[in-house]
Amino acid sequence: MSNNILIVIPARLAATRLPGKPLADICGKPMIIHVWEKAREAKLGPVLIACGDPEILETIHSYGAEGVLTDPNLPSGTDRVKAALDLYDPEKKYDYIIGLQGDLPTLDPNLLHLLLEPMKNPEVDIATLATLIVDPDQLLNTNIVKIALAFEKGNADIGRALYFSRACIPFGKGPVYHHIGIYAYHRNALERYVSLPVHPLEGQEKLEQLRALGNGMRVDVKLADTSTLVGVDSPADLEKARRIIGNILP
């Protein structure tokens, strides 16, 4: 696969559960800067922040990060990734785009390398990550998105996504996988995705990745250990991230 990789981190202040979270302080730095630094450590290509607000753009520039201002009213993070890509790379130099959530300050940079492994298959449109659920309480937690996967013979850690759901799927005994919302796209797949209308299943489950599956796009999933990854959606998550980054034992 090509080495022309661009990492885009969408960020906006209007988060419902934790307003202003991209600029939340974690051990002396805004959260979005921690994510940017982790992405740069992966050494895959330029890292661009898609800023939904001028305050974010001003802050990241003070740390030397690259960013562009995008419409705060865009409907999804994926739309913000595409808008930033169009502004930053009108010549279409980058073939692969990583969409990285701006609320993952404890990211292990190696996860971005693992994310790209399914893209070695030219039939794959989008790649993402998952991890095995070991906590029974997560099975019925609707905030934990699950994936039904089909594994090819001889490959136990990359599977094809059959469906995403907030319900516990598949039913019955066997492994259940938690979807980790980091994506890698072929550029043409990203362009196609944002041009598609909202799929009925996407609206029903409130999961935008079902737009891709519902329109016949191929999404493959790499299994990974994400035990140190904290998605910051609440004040409690923010405190957990501060403890991890500050190396403070609970």
C-alpha positions as CSV (number, residue, x, y, z in Angstrom):
1,M,0.0,0.0,0.0
2,S,1.0,3.6,-0.5
3,N,2.9,5.6,2.1
4,N,0.8,8.7,1.4
5,I,-1.0,8.8,4.7
6,L,-2.7,11.7,6.4
7,I,-4.0,11.6,9.9
8,V,-7.0,13.9,10.6
9,I,-8.3,14.6,14.2
10,P,-11.7,16.2,14.2
11,A,-12.4,18.4,17.3
12,R,-15.2,20.8,18.3
13,L,-16.2,22.4,21.6
14,A,-19.9,21.5,21.5
15,A,-19.8,18.1,23.2
16,T,-23.0,17.3,25.0
17,R,-21.7,15.4,28.0
18,L,-18.4,17.3,28.4
19,P,-18.5,20.7,26.8
20,G,-15.2,22.1,25.7
21,K,-13.5,18.8,26.1
22,P,-10.8,19.2,23.3
23,L,-9.3,22.0,25.4
24,A,-9.7,20.2,28.8
25,D,-6.5,20.3,30.7
26,I,-4.6,17.0,31.2
27,C,-1.4,17.4,33.1
28,G,-0.7,20.9,31.8
29,K,-1.8,20.4,28.1
30,P,-5.1,20.5,26.3
31,M,-6.5,17.0,25.6
32,I,-6.4,17.6,21.8
33,I,-2.6,18.2,22.0
34,H,-2.1,14.9,23.8
35,V,-3.9,13.2,20.9
36,W,-1.9,15.1,18.3
37,E,1.4,14.2,20.0
38,K,0.5,10.5,20.1
39,A,-0.5,10.5,16.5
40,R,2.8,12.2,15.5
41,E,4.7,9.5,17.5
42,A,3.3,6.9,15.1
43,K,5.4,8.5,12.3
44,L,2.9,7.6,9.6
45,G,2.5,11.0,8.0
46,P,1.3,14.6,8.7
47,V,-1.2,15.1,11.5
48,L,-3.9,17.6,10.9
49,I,-6.5,18.9,13.4
50,A,-10.0,19.7,11.9
51,C,-11.1,22.5,14.2
52,G,-14.8,23.2,14.5
53,D,-14.1,26.4,16.5
54,P,-11.6,29.2,16.2
55,E,-10.6,28.8,19.9
56,I,-9.3,25.3,19.1
57,L,-7.4,26.5,16.1
58,E,-5.7,29.3,18.1
59,T,-4.8,26.9,20.9
60,I,-3.3,24.2,18.7
61,H,-1.2,26.8,16.7
62,S,0.4,27.8,20.0
63,Y,1.7,24.3,20.3
64,G,2.9,24.1,16.7
65,A,0.2,21.8,15.5
66,E,-1.3,22.1,12.0
67,G,-5.0,22.7,11.7
68,V,-7.8,24.0,9.5
69,L,-11.2,25.5,10.5
70,T,-14.2,23.5,9.5
71,D,-17.9,24.1,9.7
72,P,-19.1,23.3,13.3
73,N,-22.5,22.3,12.0
74,L,-21.2,19.3,9.9
75,P,-23.2,16.3,10.9
76,S,-20.4,13.9,11.9
77,G,-16.7,13.5,12.6
78,T,-16.3,11.8,9.3
79,D,-17.7,14.8,7.5
80,R,-15.2,17.0,9.4
81,V,-12.4,14.7,8.4
82,K,-13.4,15.0,4.7
83,A,-13.9,18.8,4.9
84,A,-10.4,19.2,6.4
85,L,-8.9,16.9,3.8
86,D,-10.4,19.0,1.0
87,L,-8.9,22.2,2.5
88,Y,-5.5,20.7,3.3
89,D,-5.0,18.6,0.2
90,P,-6.9,19.9,-2.9
91,E,-4.2,18.2,-5.1
92,K,-5.2,14.8,-3.7
93,K,-1.7,13.8,-2.7
94,Y,-2.8,11.5,0.1
95,D,-4.2,8.1,-0.7
96,Y,-5.0,6.9,2.8
97,I,-6.7,8.9,5.5
98,I,-6.9,8.0,9.2
99,G,-9.8,9.6,11.1
100,L,-8.7,9.7,14.8
101,Q,-11.0,10.8,17.6
102,G,-9.8,13.8,19.5
103,D,-10.9,12.4,22.8
104,L,-8.3,9.5,23.0
105,P,-5.4,11.1,25.0
106,T,-4.0,7.8,26.2
107,L,-3.7,6.4,22.6
108,D,-0.9,3.9,22.0
109,P,0.7,5.1,18.7
110,N,1.2,1.5,17.6
111,L,-2.6,1.1,17.3
112,L,-2.5,3.3,14.2
113,H,0.0,0.9,12.6
114,L,-2.3,-2.0,13.5
115,L,-5.3,-0.1,12.0
116,L,-3.6,0.0,8.6
117,E,-3.0,-3.8,8.4
118,P,-6.4,-4.5,6.8
119,M,-5.8,-1.9,4.1
120,K,-3.1,-4.1,2.6
121,N,-6.1,-6.0,1.0
122,P,-7.1,-3.8,-2.0
123,E,-10.8,-5.0,-1.6
124,V,-11.1,-3.3,1.8
125,D,-12.7,0.2,1.7
126,I,-12.5,1.1,5.4
127,A,-10.5,-0.4,8.3
128,T,-11.2,-0.1,12.0
129,L,-10.3,-1.7,15.4
130,A,-11.9,-3.9,17.9
131,T,-11.1,-5.6,21.2
132,L,-12.5,-8.7,22.9
133,I,-15.0,-7.9,25.6
134,V,-14.1,-9.6,28.9
135,D,-16.2,-7.6,31.3
136,P,-19.8,-9.1,31.4
137,D,-21.2,-5.6,32.3
138,Q,-20.2,-4.3,28.9
139,L,-22.3,-6.8,27.0
140,L,-25.6,-5.0,27.7
141,N,-24.1,-1.5,27.9
142,T,-25.5,0.4,24.9
143,N,-22.6,2.8,24.9
144,I,-20.3,-0.1,24.0
145,V,-20.7,-0.8,20.3
146,K,-20.4,-4.4,19.3
147,I,-19.4,-6.0,16.0
148,A,-20.3,-9.3,14.4
149,L,-17.2,-10.4,12.5
150,A,-16.4,-13.1,9.9
151,F,-12.8,-14.3,10.0
152,E,-11.2,-15.9,7.0
153,K,-9.6,-19.3,7.5
154,G,-6.0,-18.9,8.8
155,N,-6.5,-15.3,9.9
156,A,-7.6,-15.0,13.6
157,D,-7.0,-11.2,14.1
158,I,-8.5,-9.5,11.0
159,G,-12.2,-10.0,10.3
160,R,-14.8,-8.6,8.0
161,A,-17.5,-6.6,9.7
162,L,-21.0,-8.0,9.1
163,Y,-22.9,-5.7,11.4
164,F,-22.4,-3.1,14.2
165,S,-24.9,-2.7,17.0
166,R,-25.4,-1.3,20.5
167,A,-27.1,-4.6,21.3
168,C,-25.1,-7.7,22.3
169,I,-24.2,-9.4,19.0
170,P,-23.8,-12.2,18.1
171,F,-26.3,-14.1,20.3
172,G,-25.2,-17.2,22.1
173,K,-21.9,-18.5,23.5
174,G,-18.7,-17.2,22.0
175,P,-16.6,-14.1,21.7
176,V,-18.1,-10.6,21.6
177,Y,-16.0,-7.7,20.3
178,H,-16.1,-4.0,21.3
179,H,-15.7,-1.6,18.4
180,I,-13.0,1.1,18.8
181,G,-14.0,4.1,16.7
182,I,-10.7,4.8,14.8
183,Y,-10.9,4.5,11.0
184,A,-8.6,4.3,8.0
185,Y,-10.1,5.0,4.6
186,H,-9.0,4.7,1.0
187,R,-9.5,8.3,-0.2
188,N,-12.1,7.3,-2.8
189,A,-14.0,5.3,-0.1
190,L,-14.1,8.4,2.2
191,E,-15.3,10.5,-0.7
192,R,-18.0,8.0,-1.5
193,Y,-19.1,7.6,2.1
194,V,-19.7,11.2,2.8
195,S,-21.8,11.5,-0.5
196,L,-24.2,8.8,0.6
197,P,-27.5,9.6,2.4
198,V,-28.1,8.4,6.0
199,H,-29.0,4.7,5.9
200,P,-32.1,3.6,7.8
201,L,-30.1,1.2,10.0
202,E,-27.7,4.1,10.7
203,G,-30.6,6.2,11.9
204,Q,-32.1,3.3,14.0
205,E,-28.8,2.3,15.7
206,K,-27.3,5.8,15.8
207,L,-24.1,4.3,14.3
208,E,-22.7,6.1,11.3
209,Q,-20.5,3.1,10.2
210,L,-23.8,1.3,9.2
211,R,-24.0,3.8,6.3
212,A,-20.9,2.1,4.8
213,L,-22.2,-1.5,5.4
214,G,-25.7,-0.6,4.2
215,N,-24.3,0.6,0.9
216,G,-22.1,-2.5,0.2
217,M,-18.8,-1.0,1.3
218,R,-16.3,-3.4,2.8
219,V,-15.2,-2.7,6.4
220,D,-12.4,-4.9,7.9
221,V,-11.5,-5.0,11.5
222,K,-8.2,-5.6,13.2
223,L,-8.2,-7.0,16.7
224,A,-6.0,-5.2,19.2
225,D,-5.2,-4.7,22.9
226,T,-6.8,-1.4,23.9
227,S,-6.6,-1.9,27.7
228,T,-4.9,1.5,28.2
229,L,-7.1,3.4,25.8
230,V,-9.5,5.8,27.5
231,G,-12.2,7.6,25.5
232,V,-13.1,10.8,27.3
233,D,-16.8,11.3,27.4
234,S,-17.4,12.3,31.0
235,P,-15.7,14.0,33.9
236,A,-14.9,10.6,35.4
237,D,-13.2,9.6,32.1
238,L,-11.2,12.8,32.2
239,E,-9.9,12.1,35.7
240,K,-9.0,8.5,34.6
241,A,-7.0,9.9,31.7
242,R,-5.2,12.4,34.0
243,R,-4.2,9.5,36.3
244,I,-2.9,7.4,33.4
245,I,-1.0,10.3,31.8
246,G,0.3,11.6,35.1
247,N,1.3,8.0,36.1
248,I,-0.7,8.3,39.2
249,L,-1.8,5.0,40.7
250,P,-5.5,4.7,41.5
